[in-house]
Every structure is written in structure tokens, then in C-alpha cells.
Amino acid sequence: MKDYIWRRALDIAEHILETRHTVRQAAKVFGVSKSTVHKDVTERLERINPSLAAEVRKVLEFNKAERHLRGGEATRQKYLAR
């Protein structure tokens, strides 16, 4: 694995833990695709730092469990703005 990919995976993981961001939000901050963020924090991070990967996985699982609420709120705000 190239050094910049290794560093990016660690940076994204630390960012997600600090901010509780979703994969999409983290992708926007780092200027990469959400697929890249997902691969960095699920596959690559597991090989780099398994304990950090476990912590990030908990945040991602929480975000996934909550996403149906976020989508509903976004739709609500969209129609309130009209």
C-alpha cells in the first residue's frame, strides 16, 4: 500500500471518530469519493490498525442505523422551505 493511501486511511478514520461524520460527509471533507472512504475505513484500516477500525465501524454502524431518520428529516426540511 502506498504511503499516501495509508496516511489518508488513518486521517479519515480519526476524522470520523472526532466528528461522527457519515461516509458521504467525510468524502466531501477529504475530496475523495464515498467508495474510497468506505474502502479506506473498512478494508485498508483493518490491516493498518484493527483496534481503530473497530471503533470506526461502531460509528459507521450507528450512522447506518440512523440513516432512515436523516432522510426523513431532509425531506421534511425540503418541503418546509417551499
Secondary structure, DSSP 8 states (H G I E B T S, - for coil): --HHHHHHHHHHHHHHHHH---HHHHHHHHTS-HHHHHHIIIIIHHHH-HHHHHHHHHHHHHHHHHHHHHHHHHHHHHHH--
